[in-house]
């Protein structure tokens, strides 16, 4: 993972202003991805499918339907595929059926090698967070450490609340006052 990617981990939305370098790094398709995308029948479906691996590469989590995608990203992806891209579009228009969204998310996860966290792996994460907590990391640092662990081990990043709960459960209680614990929950 590159340092510039760290602030993007766990995001729910595409930032409105990504640098051209970031767009190129995150949304450029591999040959394998390109071959898979060309199995879609419609151009707009190809763009929607193309967006999912890029977002997963960026945030380590699936992109959901209510996302408005900046036109510069649609244009970049359209150029790669050699198709006309919309100026601005919401994914909701592409995902009238929930199964289509699920299929695109599953495609992105499989092609990028991401999977859901399983119990055995969760124990590894807990051990990691315990080590980090003993080193004196703050709650925010633990949450970021969990996101990095998810990404580096190719697990889909949970929502912010789920990550924070994992992190806070493993901070030694003596480090924080009861007042702080009430704020966390």
C-alpha positions in Angstrom: 0.0 0.0 0.0 1.3 3.4 -0.9 1.3 6.2 1.6 -1.0 8.5 -0.4 -3.7 5.8 -0.3 -4.0 5.7 3.5 -6.4 8.6 3.8 -8.7 6.9 1.3 -9.1 3.7 3.2 -12.6 3.0 4.3 -14.3 5.9 2.5 -17.9 5.4 1.5 -17.8 7.9 -1.3 -15.4 8.9 -4.1 -13.8 12.2 -3.1 -15.1 14.9 -5.4 -11.5 16.0 -6.2 -9.0 13.3 -6.8 -5.7 14.2 -8.4 -5.2 12.9 -12.0 -2.4 10.7 -10.6 -4.8 9.1 -8.1 -7.4 8.6 -10.8 -4.9 6.9 -13.0 -3.5 4.7 -10.3 -6.9 3.7 -8.9 -9.1 3.4 -12.0 -6.7 2.0 -14.6 -7.8 -1.5 -15.6 -5.6 -4.6 -15.8 -5.9 -6.8 -19.0 -7.8 -9.3 -16.9 -10.3 -6.7 -15.7 -10.7 -5.3 -19.2 -11.6 -8.8 -20.6 -14.1 -9.4 -17.8 -15.8 -6.0 -18.3 -16.2 -6.6 -22.0 -18.6 -9.5 -21.2 -21.2 -6.9 -20.2 -23.8 -6.1 -22.8 -24.3 -2.4 -22.4 -21.8 0.4 -22.3 -23.2 1.9 -19.1 -23.0 -1.5 -17.4 -19.4 -1.7 -18.4 -18.7 1.6 -16.8 -20.5 0.6 -13.6 -18.6 -2.7 -13.4 -15.3 -0.8 -14.1 -16.0 1.6 -11.2 -16.2 -1.2 -8.6 -12.6 -2.6 -8.8 -11.3 1.0 -8.8 -13.2 1.9 -5.7 -12.2 -1.3 -4.0 -8.6 -0.5 -4.9 -9.1 3.0 -3.4 -11.1 2.3 -0.3 -10.9 -1.4 0.4 -14.7 -1.6 0.6 -17.5 -1.9 -1.9 -19.1 1.1 -3.5 -22.8 1.4 -3.0 -25.5 2.6 -5.4 -26.3 6.0 -4.0 -22.9 7.3 -4.9 -22.6 10.2 -7.4 -19.4 9.7 -9.5 -17.4 12.8 -10.5 -17.5 13.3 -14.3 -13.7 13.2 -14.6 -13.7 9.6 -13.4 -16.5 8.6 -15.9 -14.4 10.3 -18.6 -11.2 8.5 -17.7 -13.0 5.1 -17.6 -14.8 5.8 -20.8 -11.5 6.5 -22.6 -10.1 3.2 -21.4 -13.0 1.3 -22.7 -13.4 3.4 -25.8 -17.0 4.3 -25.0 -18.9 7.5 -24.4 -19.2 8.3 -20.7 -22.0 10.3 -19.0 -21.1 13.8 -17.8 -22.5 13.0 -14.3 -24.4 10.0 -13.1 -25.5 8.3 -9.9 -25.0 4.6 -9.5 -28.6 4.4 -8.5 -29.5 4.7 -12.1 -27.3 1.7 -13.0 -28.5 -0.4 -10.1 -32.3 -0.6 -10.4 -32.0 -4.3 -9.3 -30.0 -5.1 -6.1 -28.7 -8.3 -7.7 -26.9 -6.2 -10.3 -25.1 -4.2 -7.6 -24.2 -7.4 -5.7 -22.9 -9.0 -8.9 -20.7 -6.0 -9.7 -19.4 -5.9 -6.1 -18.7 -9.6 -6.1 -16.9 -9.3 -9.4 -14.7 -6.5 -8.0 -13.9 -8.4 -4.8 -13.0 -11.6 -6.7 -10.8 -9.9 -9.3 -9.0 -7.9 -6.7 -8.7 -10.8 -4.3 -10.7 -9.4 -1.4 -13.0 -11.4 0.8 -15.1 -11.1 3.9 -13.5 -11.4 7.3 -13.8 -14.9 8.8 -13.4 -15.9 12.5 -9.9 -17.2 12.2 -8.8 -14.0 10.5 -10.7 -11.9 13.0 -8.6 -13.4 15.7 -5.5 -12.3 13.8 -6.9 -8.8 13.6 -7.7 -8.8 17.4 -4.1 -9.9 18.1 -2.8 -7.1 15.8 -5.0 -4.5 17.6 -3.9 -5.7 21.0 -0.2 -5.2 20.0 -1.0 -1.8 18.6 -2.9 -0.8 21.8 -0.1 -1.9 24.0 2.2 0.3 21.9 0.1 3.2 23.0 -1.9 4.1 19.8 -4.9 6.3 20.2 -8.4 5.2 19.3 -8.2 7.0 15.9 -4.8 5.4 15.2 -6.2 2.0 16.1 -9.1 2.5 13.7 -6.6 3.4 10.9 -4.4 0.5 11.8 -7.4 -1.8 11.5 -8.2 -0.4 8.0 -4.6 -1.0 6.9 -4.7 -4.5 8.3 -7.9 -5.2 6.4 -6.5 -3.8 3.2 -3.1 -5.5 3.4 -4.7 -8.8 4.2 -7.3 -8.4 1.4 -10.4 -8.3 3.6 -13.2 -6.0 2.8 -13.1 -3.1 5.1 -16.0 -2.8 7.5 -17.9 0.4 8.0 -16.4 3.0 10.3 -18.6 2.0 13.3 -17.6 -1.7 12.9 -13.9 -0.8 12.8 -14.1 1.5 15.7 -15.9 -1.1 17.8 -13.2 -3.7 17.0 -10.5 -1.2 18.0 -12.1 0.0 21.2 -12.8 -3.5 22.4 -9.1 -4.2 22.5 -7.8 -1.0 24.1 -6.8 -1.8 27.7 -9.4 -0.3 29.9 -6.9 1.3 32.3 -5.8 3.7 29.5 -9.1 5.5 29.3 -11.3 7.1 31.9 -14.9 6.0 32.2 -16.0 9.4 30.7 -14.0 8.6 27.5 -15.6 5.1 27.3 -19.1 6.7 27.4 -18.2 9.0 24.6 -17.0 6.1 22.5 -20.3 4.2 22.8 
